[in-house]
């Protein structure tokens, strides 16, 4: 009997220490974020917040955060509801002012209490972060403006276009990926929260990203076309061009930018008959990405 009581006592003591440690960590987090939080405690009453912030909380009621926090398990961070993102507000309750107002950078730190794993692991080294973009630049937490990810615009393309106007212009060209049609998004190729690869691509390299959809171009091939194997961007502009196949320049003109030797019977600049509809070289060299035919050394089959 004494042993059982000792076990129960030890369990209760460890639980109390864990809770105390958790509270201490929470207090340190908010005080480090803003020294004004020193001595503040969690009110843990959403209705108290609503009594003053009725207009903003009315819009918040329709967000995924509200639904998640409302049904959160007790003792979880989300169970604090408003205070999980805005910090302990006992001082603010007694003396409302703007001393606890956060900057965009501070809000990013707050968001990372929950959103710091998965595709957000490289946020601190991302181009967006280095350029001064923060969570609140692209996301609106207090209002549901989009169908996914609490974006501050109606959809992903509209949001990205607000900064990347040069890419938006390319997406209007005749040969492009079906982004405008909604068949793919910017995040199909890019991770806006950062990666260790160039241009925040979702894969390690340009080619690996392209192969996610264009598996037939992956190979391996018996006869490989070096430029195609090295980098798809050597010949293609993935955001769109006015040339077929999103080529960076007109078909045969692209080939002769590298293959400028003379004497070819159908050389583009000598024999226009070989270039109907601008095909030129690919009239014969049909497997420009590589060939698995034993006689395909010149990519003619």
N, C-alpha and C positions, 0 to 999 in steps of 0.2 A: 504493500500500500504506500509506504514511504517513497519507494522508488518511482511509482506512478506519479505521485504528487511532485517529486523532484523533476521528472520529465516534463510535466505540464508547466511547472514554474519556469523551467529553462526555456521552453517554447515561448511562453508569454513574454519573458524578458527579452529574448532575441527579437521578437516581433516589435516590441516597443522601441528597442534600439534601432531597428531598421527604419521604422516610421520616423523616429527622431532624426536619424541620419538623412532620410529623404527630405524632411522639412528643412534641415540645415542646408542641404545642397540647393534646394529651391530658393531659399533666402539669399544664398551667396550668388546664385545665377542672376537674380533680378537686381540685387544691389550692385553687382559688377556692371550690369547693363546700364543702370541708372542709379546713382547714389541716393536719389530721392526716395527710393524704395526702402531705405534703412528703417527698420522698426515696423514696417507695414505688414499686415496679416491678410489672409484670404477671407473675404466675406462669404464666398461660396453660396451666393444667392443671386440667381439670374434676375429675379423679379426686382431686386434693388437697382440693378443696372437699367432695366426697362423703364422704371419709374421716371428716369431723367432722359434716357436715350431711346425714347419710343419710336421715333422716326427711322433711325438707323437699324434698330433691332427688328422692325417690321419687315424690312427687305431681307435681313439676315435669316429670318425664319424659313426661307425657301432654299437655303444653301445646303450643300452636302455636309459642311462642317456642323451646322446646327443639328442635322439629323444624327450625325455620328456622335457628337458630344452629348446630346440629349439621352441617348441610350447607352452611354459608356458605363463600364463597370466602375464601381466605387473604388477610390484610391488611385485610379488612373489619372494621368494629367488631363485628359479630356473631360473628366467629371467636374473639373473646375469651371467648365463652360467659358464664359467671357474672360475670366481671369487666367485661363490657360494661355491666352495670347496677349492679354493686356496687363498681366501681373497682379500681385496682391493689391487690393484697392480699399483697404480699411481707412487709410489716410485720405484718399480721394473722396470717400463717402462722407467723411466728416467735414472736409474742406475742399470742395470741388474747384480745381483750377487746372492749368495745362502743364504743371511741373512734370507729369508723367508722359508727356507727348513724345513719341518715338520718331526718329529719322527713318528714312527708307532703309538705310544700312542696318539700323537696330531691329527693324521689323524682319529683315532677312535672318538675323540671329535667332529671333523668336521662332520663326518658321522652322528653323533647323532643329528645334527641339524634337520634332517628329519627322521632318522631311530631310533626312541626311544620308539615307542609304540608297541602294539600287543605282538608278541612272543619275543620281545627284552626288555621287562620291567625288567627282572631279570639279565640283562647282567652284572651289576656291582658285583653280588654275584655268578656269574657262575664260574665253574671250569676252563673254558677256560680263562676267564679274570684273575683269580687269578694265573694261570700258565703262564701269560705273552703273551697270544694269543691276537692279535688285529685284527681289520677289514681287514687290508692289508695282514694279514697272510693267509687268505682264499679267499679273493676277489681281483680281478684286475679290477679297475674302468676304466682305460684308454684303455683297449683292451678287445674285446669279445672273451674269450677263451672257454666258455661253452654256452650251450643253455638256461641256467637258472641261475638266481641269480648272474651273473658276477663272477662265481667261478674261481679261479686261475688254476684249472685243468679242464680237459674235462668233468668230471662228478663227482658226489658226492662221490662215492666209491673211486675213484682214489685220491681225495682230503683227505678224512678221513684216507685212508690207509697210507698216507705219514707220519703220526704220530702214528696211532694206529696199528702198525705192528702185535701185538699179536692177535688182533681181526681179522686182515686180514688172518692170518694163520688158525684160526678157521673156517673162511668162505670157506676154501678149503676142509673141511672135508665132509664125506658122508652124514651126516644128519644135515641140516642147513636151515635157511630161504632163500628164493629165491632172495637174494640181487644181486648176480652176474648175474642173469638172467634179472635184471632190473624190476622185479615185485614189489619191494619195495626198499626203500633207508634207509640209516642210520637215516635220519630225520623222518622216519615213527615211530620210537620209541623214538628218542632223539631230543631234541631241542638244537642245537649247541650254541644258544645265551643265554642259561641258564634257569633253572626253580627252583622252591623251593623244588623239589623232588630229590631223590638220582639219581646219574648218569645222570642228566639232562634229565630225562624221560619226555615225553610229557604229561603224566598223573600223578596224585598225588602219585600213588604207582606202584610197579611192576605188580601186578595183574590187576589193572585197565588198564594199558598199554596193557597187553596181551589180556584182554577181548575185546579190540577194534576190534580184528579180531576173537578171539576164544570165541564167545558169548555163545556157548553151554557149556562151562566150568564155566560160571559165577554162575549158580544156580538161585534162592536158591534151596537147596536140603533138603529132609527130613533127609537123613543120610549124614553128611558131613565128608570128610576126612581132618582132621585138617591141616596136612602139606600143602595140596593143597590149602586150604583156606587162609593160612597164607602167603605163598610166593611160587610162581611158581618156583623160582630159587632153592628151596629145592631139586627138582628132575630134573630140566631142565637147560641146558646152552643155552640161546637163540642165541648165536653166532655160535654154531655148535659143534657137537661131532661126534665120529665114532660109536655111539650107536643109535638104532632106537628111533625115537621120541625126538631126542636131549636130551636124558637122560644123566645124569652126569656119570653114570656107567651102566654096563650091567643089563638088566631088573630085574631079580630075585635077583641079588646081591644088587641092590638098595633097594629092599623091606626089605631084612634081615638086612640091616644096622640099621633099627629101630626095626623090628619084629624078635627078636632073641630068643624068648621063645622056649622051646623044646617040643617034643611030637606031633607036627603037622604031620598028616599022609603023607603029601606031602612036608615036610620041604625041602627046596632047597638043603641044604648041606647033607641030608640023602638019598633022593630019586631022582636020576637023571632022572628016567622015567617020572617024572612030568614036566620036563623042555625041551620039544622038541623045537628046534630052539631058545632056550634061553628065552622063554616066562615065564615059571615057574608059579609064583603066578597069573599072569593075565590070565592063562588058566581058572581059576575059578572066580577070583575077577576082573571082567571085567570093573566095573564102579569105577575105582580108584579115579576119581575126585569128586565123590559123586553120590548118588542114590536117586531117587524119588519113588522107588518101596517099598510098605509096608514091604516086606520081604528082603529089601536090606541092612540090618544093617551091613552085612559083605561085602557089595559091590559086591555080587555075581549076582546081577540082576538089 
